[in-house]
Amino acid sequence: MASRETKLDPNLLQATRKLLWGNRVKEEVFSRWSQGFMFSEHEATALIQLEGGPCAVIAPVQTFILKHALFCSEEANGDLNVSEEMAITFLFHGLLEILLQLASDHYIIVTLEKNVNTTVNDNNTQEALQQDGGGTNPKRPRMDKDNFHSYLRCHQCSSTEELKTCMKENLSSFTKEYGVLLYLYSVILSKGIEQIKNEVEDPSESLIDGTYGHGSQSLINLLLTGRAVSNVWDHDKEISGLKMRGIYKQSYIGFLTLLEHLRYCEVGWFLKNPKCPIWLLASETHLTVLFSKEKGIVFPATQEMTAKQVFQKFDNEGNGFISTSSLGQLLQELDLGSEKEFVDVVRNKLDSENLGIITLSSFMQEFYPEEGSQGCPNRFIVFHYNGLSQSCPQTKVAYQEGSITLLVEEEYDMQIVVESTPIKTCLETKWPFIDITWKDNHVPSLN
């Protein structure tokens, strides 16, 4: 049974616009976000991004398309050269999974009013189309932002089955122009504005920069994990008396960023080690995707990893050590023993010089000496995706194949010094000692 289409409450619409765009958004920025989810003619399962900005939605959706194409479907055999119908099926499952991981008690699917004339636009659109070659250029919006918002309609879904049905009925809305925005509004309203404000670090900051059009880390995290937290480290941290929220558990999709190499942020184990070998890669201004068909390069969280994460809760500054006064709490939280006599014995052993500190390495060696013994292939094939055609070889959006070799530190030091690349630098935040070769010697761009 088709869900009933209703108008959005004006106050809810205004609150949604403010949360997403802030108090003001440039028409040019809105225009750049006004595209649908469209596949490349050169790669069956690769989404194309027409202009800068919407990578904050398109790239995360791409990761879930790959998850279903490679690891979830009965037809998943590693072959991404699928039919158009199958690619749309993977898109459906990817969009659905992102909504379901919000774990809401109800969902809202946002579409445009049926039969709306999307050619109604501001006076500058025809001139822009002429400058861009005329015709039906998909880069240009057919409406300005106010007209767009006046035509928004919502479909309420009170169960998972209703959501699936509604998504199937309205999937074409997401593949047409404005589809990325319609899906984003669906995510925001399904999650709930107040819930998002409770999760972000600064509720006054918009999820999209109204001046430059970049999506925030909170928006990226919302799509990847279902929670709009502002940080990418593991668990919560208390810094200067403020509780800073991080990632709570191992996610299906990972995240690596060039900004960690520049020491602007800290990516935790959960995002560096996802359940599927698929990572979102962030430069300063763009998002791309790295993935592999080799499942052996990812593994579930271990006791050793849990111990490291708990240790880091007592090491908020990331110094690699904790005060001996925190040892009892640490041991208790890890169920290693909390009796005073036992704590004293451990303290004396791990701080034999009475420096008042216990290092992470000494603690791990004492209680988890087999840490790091998990097997991982030292050579595997990866693929890189960039949705911007101007950043791809021959301006064709297609996966670029590469081969990664994991080295030990001694082998790495013996390598002839070669100029690093942004993508290699980004990947070294997860694999510190790697050698990468790219097919046809074309190094992928992170921008």
Residue, then its C-alpha position, 0 to 999 in steps of 0.5 A: m500500500a502506497s504511503r500517503e504524501t503530506k506537506l512538511d510542517p513549516n516549523l520543522l522545515q525551517a529547523t531542518r534548513k537551519l541545521l543543514w545549511g545554517n542561517r544562509v546558503k549561497e544559491e551556487v552552493f545549493s546548485r552544486w548539491s542539486q543532483g541525483f544518484m547517477f552511475s558512471e557510463h564507464e563503471a557500472t557501480a560507481l556513482i558520479q559527482l558533478e561538482g564539489g560539495p555533495c561528496a559528503v553524501i555521495a561517497p558514503v553511499q558509494t561505500f554501502i553500494l560496494k558493501h552490498a555488491l561485494f559482500c552482501s548479495e547472493e550474486a556477490n562474486g567480486d565482479l562489479n561489472v553488473s547490469e544497470e538493474m543490478a546496480i540500482t538494486f545495490l543502490f537501493h540496499g545501500l540507501l536503505e541500510i544507511l537509514l536503518q542504522l539510524a535505529s529510529d522508531h519511525y522513518i520519513i522519506v522526503t520527495l518532491e510534490k508529484n508532477v511538479n514542474t522542476t523547470v521553474n527556476d530563477n532568472n539566472t538559470q537559462e543564462a547559466l545553461q547557455q554558458d554551459g552549452g545549453g540543453t539539459n545539463p544535469k549540473r544546473p538546478r531547475m529551481d532555486k532553493d526556496n522553490f525546492h523547499s516549497y515542493l518538499r513532501c514527506h512519507q511517514c514509515s512506522s516500521t522497517e517493512e513500510l520503509k522498504t516499501c516506501m523506498k522501492e516506490n520512491l527510489s526514482s526520486f533519488t536517482k533524478e535531479y535533487g535526489v541527493l538532497l531528498y535522501l539527505y533530508s530523509v536521513i535528517l528527519s528520520k534521525g530527528i533534529e533534536q537527536i542530531k543536536n544532542e550528538v554533535e559537538d556544537p549544535s550551532e554549526s550547520l552540517i553543510d558549510g553554506t559558503y563553501g558547500h563542504g559537509s561536516q565530520s558530523l554529517i559524514n559520521l551520521l551516514l557511516t555509523g548512524r550517529a552524528v558525533s563530531n570526532v573520529w576517535d574511539h569512545d568518548k574523551e573528557i578534555s578540560g572537563l568537556k565530554m567529547r563524543g567519539i565512535y562507539k563500535q566497529s563500523y562496517i565502513g572505515f574512515l582514513t584522513l590526510l588530516e591525521h597525518l597533519r595531526y589535526c585529528e585522531v582516527g581511532w581503531f574502530l574506523k581504521n579497522p572496519k568490518c568490511p575492507i572499504w574506507l572513506l578517504a578524506s583530503e582537506t576538501h574531498l572524499t574518495v573511497l578505497f576498497s579491496k575484495e580481500k576480506g582477510i585484511v579486516f578482522p573483528a575487535t580483539q581483547e587486546m584492542t579493547a584493552k588498548q581502547v580502555f587504556q586510552k580512556f585514562d590517557n586523554e592526552g595521547n601520551g602513551f602512558i597513564s598515572t599509576s593512580s589510574l591503574g586500579q580503575l584500569l584493571q577493574e574495567l578490564d576485569l583483570g583484578s581489583e584487589k589492592e594487593f594485586v594492584d600494588v604488585v602490578r604497579n611495582k612491576l610496571d613502574s619499577e623506577n617509581l616514575g609515577i607512570i605506566t606505559l601502554s607498551s609495558f602494560m600490553q606486554e604484561f597482560y597481552p603478550e600475543e598482541g599483533s599476532q593476527g594474520c593479515p596478507n602482506r600483499f593485496i589488491v585495492f581499488h580507488y574511487n573518485g566521483l569527480s570526472q575531472s580528477c580521473p584518468q581521461t575524465k572517466v569515473a572508474y575504479q583505479e586498481g593498485s597493489i599494496t605490499l605491507l613491509v616491516e620497518e626495516e624493509y621500509d627504511m631500506q627502500i630508495v627514498v621516493e616522493s610520497t603522494p597524498i593517497k600513500t600518506c593517507l593510507e600510512t595512517k593505517w598501514p605505516f610501512i607500505d609500498i603501493t603501485w598503481k596500474d598504468n602508473h596513474v596515482p589516484s587523486l584525493n581531490 
